[in-house]
Amino acid sequence: MGAVNKTPRKGKRPRANFIRLWDTKVAGFYIQKGTSGTKTWYYKYQTILSREQANYRIGGYPAITTVRARAEAMKLAGRVASGGHPHKERKSDIKAGTLAEYSARYIKTIPKQASRDKEIDYHTRYIVPNLGSAKLKDIKSADIETLRNKYENTPSAANLIKIYLHKFFVWCCKNGYLVSNPAANIKNLKENVRRFSLTDTQFKKIGTFLKTQVKERPIDCFFIGLLIATGCRPVEIYSRKWGDVHFKNKQFVNIASKTGLKTVDLTDDAMNLLKGLQQLTGDTIWLFPSPKDPTTHHLSFRNFWYKLRDETGLGETVQMRDMRHHFAVYVLEQTGDIATVSALLGHANVATTSKHYAYVLNTTKQKALSKVSKGLSFT
């Protein structure tokens, strides 16, 4: 890259402190730093026929790397040399483009973070199948509300659809594909706090079901077992590598969460399950390698979970992540120590745990108080 250059408007005062850094390898290619600190790649060119000047926005940094942006600028230079006008071509392309086309472009720009796989999954399972064939410019707020309401029976999923659509449309606006964000003023559905724990009868039924399935589908059985025994989220288990398991310390390590990497302490039952699983998949990188491609991990155990629900009578509303709630409720009922539960769940602070499980602690307190005065009577 070349030297920094502040570019004022002709005949007027300079713009407020934005900086352009020009590339020394590709003429017209530069990165601009705005007043808020955001950095954006551009390609400036002049058309051959009309001598019209234009700035083509390539995309933001670091979502688009230097190497990738420079390669894109070289392609644009080729189009200009052939008599093209990339900026106008993009506008005409946008008018004809469907949401599915731009969704495919967008997911390539999502940075690697804990929620990346989930966001891509929501685009694949919900957003594109429902809105993918619609022209990007024709999508209205009403279309997004209709899609959100379609999944109102699972408000957390419905709200994530809206949230991920909002992020997608923000990206579209930043790249000049849309003028305004149609998801901007749509509110989330009210989410009821999930209060779930397995009864003794349900727990026994699950144990019996897993015993009957372990020979035919051992990998699925080990997954469900670890789900119940660790309190981890499903993705935190099926995306684990054997290098993340510390048998000596009885821990999962390097688990990506909303608050950064965390470590999870494991019970003896969880360790025994891991030792059994190691005999099946210990020669691979992943605890749960994909049956189609062992170099990647298994992505879904939904079909087995649906079978388990049907045969044990759990009901359609019970989800895999409810096993995390069961784990937390059970430990809290046994210990009465919400700080311990908070640490086991990997929450950033106890307040987060209290928000979801204070009702269990209140019940535990009442049981303890009833024992204090048990047998005391004056009548």
PEURHU-V880945 format. One record per residue. N is the residue number from 0. RES is the residue in one small letter. SS is DSSP state (~ for helix, > for strand, _ for the rest). OMEGA is omega in degrees with one decimal (none if undefined). D_CENTER is the distance of its C-alpha to the mean C-alpha in whole Angstrom. Layout:
{{N RES SS OMEGA D_CENTER} {N RES SS OMEGA D_CENTER}}
//
This chain:
{{0 m _ -179.2 34} {1 g _ -175.0 37} {2 a _ 177.6 38} {3 v > -178.6 37} {4 n > 173.9 38} {5 k _ -173.8 38} {6 t _ 178.3 39} {7 p _ 173.1 41} {8 r _ -175.0 42} {9 k _ 176.4 45} {10 g _ -179.4 48} {11 k _ 179.2 46} {12 r _ 179.8 44} {13 p _ 173.8 41} {14 r _ -172.6 38} {15 a _ 165.5 36} {16 n _ 170.4 35} {17 f _ -172.4 33} {18 i > 174.9 33} {19 r > 178.2 33} {20 l > -173.1 33} {21 w > 178.6 35} {22 d _ 179.6 35} {23 t _ -176.8 38} {24 k _ -179.0 37} {25 v _ -178.9 36} {26 a _ 178.0 38} {27 g _ -178.1 36} {28 f > -179.3 33} {29 y > 174.0 32} {30 i > -177.8 29} {31 q > 176.8 29} {32 k > -178.1 28} {33 g _ -178.2 28} {34 t _ -180.0 29} {35 s _ 179.6 26} {36 g _ 178.7 25} {37 t _ -178.3 23} {38 k > -174.5 24} {39 t > 177.9 24} {40 w > 176.8 26} {41 y > 170.7 29} {42 y > -179.8 32} {43 k > -176.8 35} {44 y > 175.2 38} {45 q > -177.6 41} {46 t _ -176.1 42} {47 i _ -173.7 45} {48 l _ -174.4 47} {49 s _ -178.0 46} {50 r _ 179.1 45} {51 e _ 179.2 43} {52 q > -179.8 40} {53 a > 173.1 36} {54 n > -178.7 33} {55 y > -180.0 30} {56 r > -178.8 27} {57 i > 179.9 25} {58 g > -175.5 22} {59 g > 174.0 20} {60 y > 12.7 20} {61 p _ 179.7 19} {62 a _ 174.3 16} {63 i _ -176.0 19} {64 t _ 179.2 22} {65 t ~ -177.6 25} {66 v ~ -178.7 26} {67 r ~ -179.9 24} {68 a ~ 179.5 25} {69 r ~ 178.3 29} {70 a ~ 178.6 29} {71 e ~ 179.0 28} {72 a ~ 178.4 31} {73 m ~ 176.7 33} {74 k ~ 179.2 32} {75 l ~ 178.4 33} {76 a ~ 177.8 36} {77 g ~ 179.0 37} {78 r ~ 178.4 37} {79 v ~ 179.8 39} {80 a ~ 179.5 41} {81 s _ 178.5 42} {82 g _ -178.1 42} {83 g _ 178.4 39} {84 h _ -172.3 37} {85 p ~ -177.1 33} {86 h ~ 178.4 33} {87 k ~ 179.5 34} {88 e ~ 178.8 33} {89 r ~ -178.9 30} {90 k ~ -180.0 31} {91 s ~ 178.2 32} {92 d ~ -179.8 29} {93 i ~ -178.2 27} {94 k ~ -177.1 30} {95 a ~ -172.5 29} {96 g _ 176.7 26} {97 t > 177.3 23} {98 l ~ -179.3 20} {99 a ~ -179.9 19} {100 e ~ -177.8 21} {101 y ~ 173.8 19} {102 s ~ 178.7 15} {103 a ~ 177.6 16} {104 r ~ -175.2 17} {105 y ~ -174.6 14} {106 i ~ 176.3 12} {107 k _ -177.4 14} {108 t _ -178.0 14} {109 i _ -179.2 10} {110 p _ 179.5 11} {111 k _ 178.7 10} {112 q _ -173.8 8} {113 a _ -174.5 6} {114 s _ -173.8 2} {115 r ~ -177.7 4} {116 d ~ -179.2 5} {117 k ~ -179.9 4} {118 e ~ 177.8 5} {119 i ~ 178.9 8} {120 d ~ 179.9 8} {121 y ~ 174.9 9} {122 h ~ -176.5 11} {123 t ~ -172.8 13} {124 r ~ -172.9 13} {125 y ~ -169.8 14} {126 i ~ -177.3 14} {127 v ~ 178.8 16} {128 p ~ -176.8 19} {129 n ~ -175.4 20} {130 l ~ -172.3 20} {131 g _ -176.6 20} {132 s _ -178.6 24} {133 a _ 174.9 24} {134 k > -177.0 26} {135 l ~ -176.0 23} {136 k ~ -176.1 26} {137 d ~ -176.9 27} {138 i _ -177.6 24} {139 k _ 178.1 25} {140 s ~ -179.0 23} {141 a ~ 178.7 25} {142 d ~ -178.9 23} {143 i ~ 177.4 20} {144 e ~ 178.4 21} {145 t ~ 178.5 22} {146 l ~ 178.7 19} {147 r ~ -177.2 18} {148 n ~ 178.0 21} {149 k ~ -178.8 21} {150 y _ -176.4 18} {151 e ~ 176.8 20} {152 n ~ 173.4 21} {153 t ~ -172.4 17} {154 p ~ 179.2 16} {155 s ~ 177.6 13} {156 a ~ 179.4 12} {157 a ~ -179.7 14} {158 n ~ 177.3 13} {159 l ~ 176.1 9} {160 i ~ 179.7 11} {161 k ~ -179.0 13} {162 i ~ -179.2 11} {163 y ~ 174.2 9} {164 l ~ 178.7 13} {165 h ~ 178.1 14} {166 k ~ -179.9 12} {167 f ~ -178.9 13} {168 f ~ 173.2 17} {169 v ~ 177.7 17} {170 w ~ 179.0 16} {171 c ~ -179.9 19} {172 c ~ -179.6 21} {173 k ~ -179.0 21} {174 n _ 176.6 22} {175 g _ -180.0 25} {176 y _ 178.8 24} {177 l _ 177.6 24} {178 v _ -178.4 26} {179 s _ -176.6 24} {180 n _ -178.0 21} {181 p _ 180.0 22} {182 a _ -170.5 19} {183 a _ -172.3 20} {184 n _ 179.8 22} {185 i _ -177.1 20} {186 k _ 175.1 20} {187 n _ 171.8 17} {188 l _ 178.0 19} {189 k _ 179.8 20} {190 e _ 175.3 18} {191 n _ 178.3 21} {192 v _ -178.5 20} {193 r _ 178.4 20} {194 r _ -174.2 23} {195 f _ 168.5 23} {196 s _ -178.7 25} {197 l _ 171.3 27} {198 t _ 178.5 31} {199 d ~ -179.9 33} {200 t ~ 179.2 34} {201 q ~ -179.5 31} {202 f ~ 179.9 30} {203 k ~ 179.0 33} {204 k ~ 178.2 32} {205 i ~ 178.7 29} {206 g ~ 179.3 31} {207 t ~ 179.4 33} {208 f ~ -178.5 31} {209 l ~ 178.2 29} {210 k ~ -179.9 33} {211 t ~ -175.6 34} {212 q ~ -168.5 31} {213 v _ 179.0 31} {214 k _ -177.6 33} {215 e _ -176.1 32} {216 r _ -175.3 28} {217 p ~ -178.0 28} {218 i ~ 179.4 24} {219 d ~ -179.2 23} {220 c ~ 178.7 25} {221 f ~ 179.2 24} {222 f ~ -179.6 20} {223 i ~ 178.4 21} {224 g ~ 178.8 24} {225 l ~ 177.7 21} {226 l ~ -178.8 19} {227 i ~ -171.2 22} {228 a ~ -174.0 24} {229 t ~ -174.6 21} {230 g _ 179.8 19} {231 c _ 171.4 16} {232 r _ -179.2 12} {233 p ~ -177.2 13} {234 v ~ -179.7 10} {235 e ~ 179.0 12} {236 i ~ -174.0 15} {237 y ~ 177.4 15} {238 s _ -178.8 13} {239 r _ 172.3 16} {240 k > 178.8 19} {241 w ~ 176.3 23} {242 g ~ 178.6 23} {243 d ~ -177.9 20} {244 v > 174.7 23} {245 h > -177.2 26} {246 f _ -177.8 29} {247 k _ -177.7 31} {248 n _ -177.9 29} {249 k _ -175.4 27} {250 q > 160.2 24} {251 f > 178.3 20} {252 v > 176.5 19} {253 n > 177.0 17} {254 i > -179.6 14} {255 a > 178.3 11} {256 s > -179.8 10} {257 k _ -177.0 10} {258 t _ -179.7 13} {259 g > 180.0 13} {260 l > 179.9 15} {261 k > 177.1 17} {262 t > -178.9 19} {263 v > 175.1 20} {264 d > -173.7 24} {265 l _ 177.7 25} {266 t _ 176.6 27} {267 d ~ 177.9 30} {268 d ~ 178.3 29} {269 a ~ 179.4 26} {270 m ~ 178.2 28} {271 n ~ 176.6 30} {272 l ~ -179.8 27} {273 l ~ 178.4 26} {274 k ~ 176.7 30} {275 g ~ 178.7 30} {276 l ~ -178.7 27} {277 q ~ 177.7 28} {278 q ~ -179.2 31} {279 l ~ -172.3 29} {280 t ~ -175.3 26} {281 g _ 179.1 28} {282 d _ 176.8 29} {283 t _ 178.1 25} {284 i _ -170.9 22} {285 w > 171.8 20} {286 l _ -177.9 21} {287 f _ -178.9 20} {288 p > 177.7 20} {289 s _ 178.6 20} {290 p _ 179.8 23} {291 k _ -177.0 23} {292 d _ -176.6 22} {293 p _ 178.9 23} {294 t _ 176.8 21} {295 t _ -178.4 18} {296 h > 176.7 16} {297 h _ -175.5 16} {298 l _ -174.4 13} {299 s _ 174.0 15} {300 f _ -172.5 18} {301 r ~ -176.5 18} {302 n ~ 178.5 21} {303 f ~ 179.3 23} {304 w ~ 178.1 21} {305 y ~ 178.5 23} {306 k ~ 178.8 26} {307 l ~ -179.4 26} {308 r ~ -177.1 25} {309 d ~ -173.0 28} {310 e ~ 178.0 31} {311 t ~ 177.3 30} {312 g _ 179.5 30} {313 l _ -178.8 27} {314 g _ -173.5 26} {315 e _ -175.9 24} {316 t _ -178.7 22} {317 v _ -178.0 21} {318 q _ -179.9 18} {319 m _ -177.0 17} {320 r _ 176.5 15} {321 d ~ 176.6 18} {322 m ~ 174.8 20} {323 r ~ 176.9 18} {324 h ~ 178.9 20} {325 h ~ 179.8 23} {326 f ~ -177.3 23} {327 a ~ -179.4 23} {328 v ~ -178.7 25} {329 y ~ -179.6 28} {330 v ~ -178.9 27} {331 l ~ 178.0 28} {332 e ~ -178.3 31} {333 q ~ -172.7 32} {334 t ~ -174.0 32} {335 g _ -175.5 32} {336 d _ -176.7 30} {337 i ~ 177.5 27} {338 a ~ 177.6 27} {339 t ~ 178.6 27} {340 v ~ 179.7 24} {341 s ~ 180.0 22} {342 a ~ -179.4 22} {343 l ~ 179.2 22} {344 l ~ 179.5 18} {345 g _ 177.9 17} {346 h _ -178.3 17} {347 a _ 177.9 18} {348 n _ -176.5 21} {349 v ~ -179.3 23} {350 a ~ 178.3 23} {351 t ~ 179.6 19} {352 t ~ -179.7 21} {353 s ~ -179.6 24} {354 k ~ -175.2 22} {355 h ~ -170.5 21} {356 y ~ 179.2 24} {357 a ~ -179.4 27} {358 y ~ 177.5 28} {359 v ~ -179.1 29} {360 l ~ 178.2 30} {361 n ~ 177.8 33} {362 t ~ 179.5 34} {363 t ~ 178.7 34} {364 k ~ -179.1 36} {365 q ~ 177.3 39} {366 k ~ 179.9 39} {367 a ~ -179.8 40} {368 l ~ -179.8 43} {369 s ~ 179.0 44} {370 k ~ -176.8 45} {371 v ~ -175.7 47} {372 s _ -177.8 49} {373 k _ 178.3 50} {374 g _ -180.0 54} {375 l _ -177.6 55} {376 s _ 178.8 57} {377 f _ -177.4 60} {378 t _ none 61}}
//
